[in-house]
Amino acid sequence: MTAALLMSDPLGATLGLLALMWLAAKLGGEAALRLKLPPVAGELGMGLALAALGRVFPALPDVTKSPAAELLAYLGVVVLMFAVGLESTVAQMLKVGAASFRVAVVGVVAPMAVGLLGAWLLLPAGTPFAVDLFIGACLCATSIGISASVLKGAGAAKSPEGRIIVGAAVLDDILGLLVLVLVSGLVAAGGTGAGLPFRELAKTFGLALGFLALALTLGRFATPHLFALANRLRSEQVLLPIGLGFAFLLAYLGNLAGLATIVGAYAAGLILEPAHIKDLEARELHSLEELVHPLVVTLAPLFFLLMGAKVDPVALMQPRTLLLGAVLAILGVAGKLVSGWAAGRGLRAAVIGWGMVPRGEVGLIFVATGSALTLNGAPLLSAEVQAGVVAALLLTTLAGPVGLGWVLRRRAAGP
């Protein structure tokens, strides 16, 4: 009887699937690193490979149909955004200066404008305006992690351009997330722009801004008391559970306010300043960032692999899809390069522009949000459009570090 129950364990197949996903993601990331590419490119590519193999060998498990894989990937992206927020503080954001703000604003407006233009030109007539707008929103994102590693390797992380890139990328993420709120509200309103209930859209946007304002003001005053109480607990290892609980709570409250859950998780990380948790960190001999990092490197690759697996390989290889991806990538690079010139005189505009180019994980998070939206009962993004956007994001993720490394080397070798 016991042997029969063990052999019929319903979790057995799920565990095998997760083992396949983790191994595939890590192998893909390792291959990308050896090719001097961002790991996210390898993880995406491995997801695409699994999707393609699944069509050739139907007996292989379908990772896109596993609720467990979906849950772990979703947790991975929430924890990732929490970790990104932990890397900055509200005070640091206020000190990034006017140059970072100008770069961030242009870095959102220009890519969105060219993305709208590209979508309008390439997508069939009659495509809802919300689809064009969402494609433009995906091109707004910036992945600072990729550029930061290139800057650090070149010894330029503490240069004026390096500081501007980091500050602008932080602001860029927030502005991009607010754009995502507007697009989601437009989809909920019907998606065409005709007869749009602007009062409802303004209400959604107001709730989002109100949540962020409260989180970044009242939250900063509440968190020291919360973690002071946590420090009085006699249990061992309370910092990570309390920190994650705080992140998930703000993700939930942000969702109630009409925001994507990732926005609340990002805000939670931004609010938690080192002074708030220093006693707990001293007690546990680890910082919260150090404790969260293993979760990020364990769960986030599942998200990127799953995003790659959700791209229809047949749709991706269609000439129209490849054209859409290539054009959006070119426009996306051009839009971010323009932002470098907004920094002002005396700065290397090309360095700043190329530093803003990679979309990486942030752009993929936008696509994941869009893939969950429906318009008039149908998915907002068709398989062809989703594949084209993912291809564009992957191309910009590869082009960013290559271009940034080139302009840095050129500057170092120049007169």
PyMOL commands that set and color helices and strands:
alter all, ss='L'
color gray80, all
select helices_A, chain A and resi 2-7+12-34+39-56+63-65+67-86+90-94+97-122+129-138+144-153+160-189+198-231+239-256+261-271+274-284+288-309+313-316+319-343+349-355+360-371+383-413
alter helices_A, ss='H'
color red, helices_A
select strands_A, chain A and resi 374-375+378-379
alter strands_A, ss='S'
color yellow, strands_A
deselect
rebuild
show_as cartoon
